[in-house]
Amino acid sequence: MRIETEMKLGFKDVMIRPKRSTLKSRSHVSLEREFKFLHSTATWTGVPIMAANMDTVGTFAMAKALAEDKLFTAIHKHYSVQEWNDFLRDLAPEMYDYIAISTGTGKNDSKKIAEIFEANPQLKFICIDVANGYSEHFVNFVQQTRKQYPDKVIIAGNVVTGEMVEELLLAGADMIKVGIGPGSVCTTRVKTGVGYPQLSAIIECADAAHGLGGQIISDGGCKTPGDVAKAFGAGADFVMLGGMLAGHTESGGELIEINGEKFKQFYGMSSTTAMEKHVGGVAEYRASEGKTVQVPFRGDVEATLKDILGGLRSACTYVGASRLKELTKRTTFIRVAEQENMVYTK
């Protein structure tokens, strides 16, 4: 047993210090990034914000809506092969840059994505997603997937420390998902005691990934557009959102009405709700590590996207970053005890 005494920080612990800027308007900020990848020969251009591969967020409808603004969607793994084929049948060619097929690490998962790729070879992105990316089995699965699909962009996670980021990149991944426990409907930190404050995880994992030529995706913990800006400022290449994109027309989850108000169900993918829906219940040897909540229905996702992108552009103007790429090197974080004035907050 050992104790690390260095303080680790989350989004709530810091703010971005403003700096002198030559930008006259938020409209002068470009949020598009262009990426080349460590293993795949593909290139990517777009706004590096990503819908999470949860069945209440990463839907086909969400993917179509986000792609209009060049945002990415990691589509959840519970669609059938036939549903994928139907979705891709009339899909515009440019859409393939903004969707990933998600998979676990089981034999059935491998077989399923092989069938989808055989019918739809133009798909470019694979998201290998497990709660615990520290197992040897997971590393082996990433290696096997790279051998099987040498030209695809492989996203792998989740981890929160630099040495595991390096191991997964060397095993064949191009991008690493960073985050254990920060999500709004994740209870891993409570059930297991395991986790890592998200801001520190981003800083440390970005440093490790960029040293090898890889990228990281900050996955979880963003509650506001300001948190998205902080994630990019800390070094994230992509930011993945779950709760901020839940509760919309394009989101999954049952639409329910309570006392005349509309809500949509939103739940973690390790919750009892998700496991009962997809695998028949919680296995005897494990516990639920997610919660189920009702999110106020917010209509089409377009208005939420404008709010997020507007906040991010504004953050860039406060530090003089004309491009999103410049935000990290222009960011200075200050430690704070208070984020906002709560006097008129319910």
C-alpha positions as CSV (number, residue, x, y, z in Angstrom):
1,M,0.0,0.0,0.0
2,R,1.1,3.5,-0.7
3,I,-0.4,7.0,-0.7
4,E,0.2,9.7,-3.3
5,T,0.0,13.0,-1.7
6,E,-0.1,15.2,-4.8
7,M,-3.5,16.9,-5.1
8,K,-5.6,15.7,-8.2
9,L,-8.1,18.1,-9.6
10,G,-11.6,17.9,-11.3
11,F,-13.3,20.6,-13.4
12,K,-14.9,22.1,-10.3
13,D,-11.5,22.9,-8.8
14,V,-10.3,25.3,-11.4
15,M,-11.2,28.1,-13.8
16,I,-9.3,29.4,-16.9
17,R,-7.5,32.7,-16.4
18,P,-8.3,35.3,-19.1
19,K,-5.5,36.7,-21.2
20,R,-5.0,39.6,-23.6
21,S,-6.6,38.8,-26.9
22,T,-6.6,40.3,-30.4
23,L,-9.8,38.6,-31.4
24,K,-12.7,41.0,-32.1
25,S,-15.5,38.5,-32.2
26,R,-16.4,34.9,-31.3
27,S,-17.1,34.4,-35.0
28,H,-13.4,34.6,-35.6
29,V,-12.7,31.4,-33.7
30,S,-12.4,28.1,-35.7
31,L,-13.4,25.0,-33.7
32,E,-12.4,22.5,-36.4
33,R,-9.4,20.3,-35.9
34,E,-7.5,18.1,-38.4
35,F,-6.0,14.9,-37.1
36,K,-3.6,12.2,-38.4
37,F,-3.5,9.0,-36.5
38,L,-0.7,6.8,-35.0
39,H,-1.5,3.6,-36.8
40,S,-4.3,4.3,-39.3
41,T,-3.5,6.1,-42.5
42,A,-6.9,8.0,-42.3
43,T,-7.2,11.7,-41.6
44,W,-10.1,13.5,-39.9
45,T,-11.4,17.0,-40.0
46,G,-14.3,18.3,-37.9
47,V,-15.3,19.6,-34.5
48,P,-13.8,17.2,-31.9
49,I,-16.9,16.8,-29.7
50,M,-18.3,13.3,-29.5
51,A,-21.6,11.8,-28.4
52,A,-21.0,8.9,-25.9
53,N,-21.7,5.3,-26.9
54,M,-24.6,4.9,-24.5
55,D,-27.9,3.7,-25.9
56,T,-29.6,6.8,-24.5
57,V,-27.2,9.1,-26.3
58,G,-25.2,7.4,-29.1
59,T,-28.1,6.7,-31.5
60,F,-28.4,6.8,-35.3
61,A,-30.6,9.8,-35.0
62,M,-28.0,11.6,-32.8
63,A,-25.3,10.8,-35.3
64,K,-27.2,12.4,-38.2
65,A,-27.9,15.5,-36.2
66,L,-24.3,15.9,-35.0
67,A,-22.7,15.2,-38.3
68,E,-24.5,18.2,-39.8
69,D,-22.1,20.4,-37.6
70,K,-19.2,18.0,-38.2
71,L,-19.4,16.5,-34.7
72,F,-18.7,12.8,-34.0
73,T,-20.9,10.0,-32.6
74,A,-19.7,6.8,-31.1
75,I,-22.8,4.7,-31.8
76,H,-23.8,2.3,-29.1
77,K,-23.1,-1.4,-29.5
78,H,-26.6,-2.7,-29.1
79,Y,-27.9,-2.1,-32.6
80,S,-28.2,-5.4,-34.6
81,V,-26.3,-6.1,-37.8
82,Q,-29.5,-5.6,-39.8
83,E,-30.2,-2.2,-38.1
84,W,-26.7,-1.1,-39.1
85,N,-27.2,-2.2,-42.7
86,D,-30.5,-0.4,-42.9
87,F,-28.9,2.8,-41.4
88,L,-25.9,2.8,-43.7
89,R,-27.8,1.9,-46.9
90,D,-28.5,5.5,-48.0
91,L,-26.0,7.2,-45.8
92,A,-24.1,10.2,-47.4
93,P,-20.4,9.3,-47.9
94,E,-19.2,12.2,-45.8
95,M,-21.1,10.8,-42.8
96,Y,-18.6,7.9,-42.4
97,D,-16.1,10.4,-41.0
98,Y,-18.4,11.1,-38.0
99,I,-19.5,7.7,-36.7
100,A,-17.8,4.9,-34.9
101,I,-19.0,1.4,-34.4
102,S,-18.7,0.3,-30.7
103,T,-17.8,-3.1,-29.4
104,G,-17.0,-5.0,-26.2
105,T,-14.3,-7.6,-26.0
106,G,-16.3,-10.8,-26.2
107,K,-16.3,-13.4,-29.0
108,N,-19.8,-12.4,-30.0
109,D,-18.7,-8.8,-30.2
110,S,-15.8,-9.7,-32.6
111,K,-18.1,-11.7,-34.8
112,K,-20.7,-9.0,-34.9
113,I,-18.4,-6.2,-36.0
114,A,-16.8,-8.5,-38.5
115,E,-20.2,-9.0,-40.1
116,I,-20.9,-5.2,-40.1
117,F,-17.5,-4.4,-41.6
118,E,-17.9,-7.1,-44.3
119,A,-21.2,-5.6,-45.4
120,N,-20.0,-2.0,-44.9
121,P,-16.2,-1.8,-45.5
122,Q,-16.4,2.0,-45.8
123,L,-16.8,2.4,-42.0
124,K,-13.6,3.9,-40.6
125,F,-13.8,4.0,-36.8
126,I,-14.0,1.3,-34.1
127,C,-14.6,2.1,-30.5
128,I,-13.5,-0.7,-28.2
129,D,-15.2,0.2,-24.9
130,V,-14.9,-1.5,-21.5
131,A,-15.3,0.0,-18.0
132,N,-11.9,-1.2,-17.0
133,G,-9.1,-0.8,-19.6
134,Y,-6.4,-2.1,-17.3
135,S,-6.8,-5.8,-18.0
136,E,-4.3,-7.9,-20.0
137,H,-7.3,-9.4,-21.9
138,F,-8.3,-5.9,-23.1
139,V,-4.8,-5.1,-24.3
140,N,-4.7,-8.4,-26.2
141,F,-8.1,-7.6,-27.8
142,V,-6.8,-4.3,-29.0
143,Q,-3.7,-6.0,-30.5
144,Q,-6.0,-8.6,-32.2
145,T,-8.3,-5.9,-33.6
146,R,-5.4,-3.9,-35.0
147,K,-4.1,-7.0,-36.8
148,Q,-7.6,-7.7,-38.1
149,Y,-8.3,-4.1,-39.2
150,P,-5.0,-2.4,-40.0
151,D,-6.5,0.5,-41.8
152,K,-9.3,1.4,-39.3
153,V,-9.0,4.1,-36.6
154,I,-9.2,2.3,-33.2
155,I,-10.5,4.1,-30.1
156,A,-9.8,2.2,-26.9
157,G,-10.7,2.8,-23.2
158,N,-11.3,3.6,-20.5
159,V,-8.1,4.4,-18.5
160,V,-6.9,7.3,-16.4
161,T,-3.1,7.0,-16.2
162,G,-0.3,7.7,-18.5
163,E,1.4,4.3,-18.5
164,M,-1.8,2.6,-19.6
165,V,-2.4,5.1,-22.3
166,E,1.1,4.3,-23.6
167,E,0.5,0.6,-23.5
168,L,-2.8,0.8,-25.4
169,L,-1.3,3.0,-28.1
170,L,1.6,0.6,-28.5
171,A,-0.8,-2.3,-28.7
172,G,-2.5,-0.7,-31.7
173,A,-5.0,1.9,-30.6
174,D,-5.0,5.4,-32.2
175,M,-7.1,7.2,-29.6
176,I,-7.6,6.5,-25.9
177,K,-10.7,7.2,-23.9
178,V,-9.9,8.7,-20.5
179,G,-12.2,8.6,-17.6
180,I,-13.2,6.3,-14.7
181,G,-16.2,7.3,-12.7
182,P,-16.8,11.0,-13.6
183,G,-20.0,10.5,-15.6
184,S,-23.3,11.8,-14.3
185,V,-24.9,8.4,-14.2
186,C,-21.8,6.4,-13.2
187,T,-21.5,5.1,-9.7
188,T,-18.1,3.3,-10.1
189,R,-16.3,5.6,-7.6
190,V,-19.0,5.0,-5.0
191,K,-19.3,1.2,-5.5
192,T,-15.6,0.5,-5.9
193,G,-13.7,3.4,-4.4
194,V,-11.7,3.5,-7.7
195,G,-11.3,6.6,-9.9
196,Y,-9.3,9.7,-10.8
197,P,-10.3,13.3,-10.9
198,Q,-11.0,14.1,-14.5
199,L,-8.9,17.2,-15.1
200,S,-5.8,15.6,-13.7
201,A,-6.4,12.5,-15.7
202,I,-6.7,14.5,-18.9
203,I,-3.5,16.4,-18.2
204,E,-1.5,13.3,-17.4
205,C,-2.9,11.1,-20.2
206,A,-2.6,13.8,-22.8
207,D,1.1,14.2,-22.0
208,A,1.6,10.4,-22.4
209,A,-0.4,10.1,-25.6
210,H,1.0,13.1,-27.4
211,G,4.6,11.9,-26.7
212,L,3.8,8.8,-28.8
213,G,1.7,10.6,-31.5
214,G,-1.6,9.4,-30.2
215,Q,-4.8,11.3,-29.1
216,I,-7.0,11.1,-26.1
217,I,-10.8,11.5,-25.6
218,S,-12.0,13.0,-22.3
219,D,-14.9,10.8,-21.4
220,G,-17.3,12.0,-18.7
221,G,-17.6,14.8,-16.1
222,C,-18.7,17.7,-18.3
223,K,-21.8,19.4,-16.9
224,T,-21.5,22.7,-18.7
225,P,-19.9,24.2,-21.8
226,G,-17.3,25.7,-19.5
227,D,-16.3,22.1,-18.5
228,V,-15.9,21.2,-22.2
229,A,-13.6,24.2,-22.6
230,K,-11.6,23.1,-19.5
231,A,-11.2,19.6,-20.9
232,F,-9.8,21.0,-24.2
233,G,-7.6,23.5,-22.2
234,A,-6.2,20.5,-20.2
235,G,-5.1,18.8,-23.4
236,A,-8.0,16.6,-24.6
237,D,-8.1,16.1,-28.3
238,F,-11.7,15.1,-28.3
239,V,-14.4,15.6,-25.6
240,M,-17.1,12.9,-25.2
241,L,-20.5,14.0,-23.8
242,G,-23.3,11.8,-22.3
243,G,-25.5,13.7,-19.9
244,M,-25.2,17.0,-21.8
245,L,-26.7,15.3,-24.9
246,A,-29.4,13.2,-23.0
247,G,-33.0,14.1,-23.0
248,H,-33.4,15.2,-26.6
249,T,-35.5,14.1,-29.5
250,E,-32.5,12.3,-31.0
251,S,-31.6,10.7,-27.7
252,G,-32.6,7.1,-26.8
253,G,-34.5,6.3,-23.6
254,E,-38.2,6.2,-23.0
255,L,-40.2,9.5,-23.1
256,I,-42.4,9.7,-20.0
257,E,-44.8,12.4,-18.6
258,I,-44.9,13.3,-14.9
259,N,-47.4,15.8,-13.7
260,G,-47.7,17.3,-17.2
261,E,-44.0,17.6,-17.7
262,K,-42.0,15.5,-20.2
263,F,-38.9,13.6,-19.3
264,K,-36.6,11.1,-21.0
265,Q,-35.0,8.2,-19.2
266,F,-31.2,8.3,-19.0
267,Y,-29.0,5.6,-17.4
268,G,-25.5,4.4,-17.1
269,M,-24.5,1.4,-19.2
270,S,-23.5,-0.6,-16.1
271,S,-26.8,0.3,-14.4
272,T,-29.4,-2.3,-13.5
273,T,-31.7,-0.8,-16.1
274,A,-29.1,-1.3,-18.9
275,M,-28.2,-4.8,-17.8
276,E,-31.8,-5.9,-17.5
277,K,-32.5,-4.5,-21.0
278,H,-29.5,-6.0,-22.8
279,V,-28.3,-9.1,-20.8
280,G,-31.3,-10.1,-18.8
281,G,-30.2,-8.7,-15.4
282,V,-27.2,-8.0,-13.1
283,A,-24.9,-11.1,-12.9
284,E,-24.6,-12.7,-9.4
285,Y,-20.9,-11.9,-9.2
286,R,-21.2,-8.2,-9.8
287,A,-23.0,-5.0,-8.7
288,S,-24.7,-2.3,-10.7
289,E,-22.3,0.6,-11.2
290,G,-24.7,3.1,-12.7
291,K,-27.9,5.0,-11.9
292,T,-31.2,5.6,-13.8
293,V,-32.6,9.2,-13.9
294,Q,-35.3,11.2,-15.6
295,V,-33.9,14.1,-17.6
296,P,-36.3,17.0,-18.6
297,F,-37.1,16.7,-22.3
298,R,-35.2,19.4,-24.2
299,G,-36.5,19.0,-27.7
300,D,-34.1,18.9,-30.7
301,V,-30.4,18.7,-29.9
302,E,-29.6,21.6,-32.2
303,A,-30.2,24.3,-29.6
304,T,-27.9,22.5,-27.0
305,L,-25.2,22.1,-29.6
306,K,-25.3,25.9,-30.3
307,D,-25.0,26.5,-26.6
308,I,-22.0,24.2,-26.2
309,L,-20.2,25.5,-29.3
310,G,-21.0,29.1,-28.4
311,G,-19.5,28.7,-24.9
312,L,-16.4,27.0,-26.4
313,R,-15.8,29.8,-28.9
314,S,-16.3,32.4,-26.1
315,A,-13.7,30.6,-24.0
316,C,-11.2,30.8,-26.9
317,T,-11.8,34.5,-27.2
318,Y,-11.1,35.1,-23.5
319,V,-7.6,33.6,-23.9
320,G,-6.9,34.8,-27.4
321,A,-7.1,31.4,-29.2
322,S,-8.2,31.9,-32.8
323,R,-8.3,28.1,-33.3
324,L,-9.4,25.4,-30.9
325,K,-5.9,23.8,-31.4
326,E,-4.4,26.8,-29.6
327,L,-6.6,26.6,-26.5
328,T,-4.3,24.2,-24.6
329,K,-1.1,26.2,-24.9
330,R,-3.0,29.5,-24.1
331,T,-4.7,28.0,-21.0
332,T,-3.6,28.8,-17.5
333,F,-5.7,27.2,-14.8
334,I,-6.3,28.9,-11.4
335,R,-7.4,27.0,-8.3
336,V,-10.7,28.2,-7.0
337,A,-13.1,27.5,-4.1
338,E,-16.1,28.9,-5.9
339,Q,-17.3,28.6,-9.5
340,E,-20.5,30.8,-9.8
341,N,-22.8,33.0,-7.8
342,M,-25.6,30.7,-6.7
343,V,-27.9,33.3,-5.1
344,Y,-30.7,32.9,-7.7
345,T,-30.2,29.2,-8.3
346,K,-32.8,26.8,-7.1
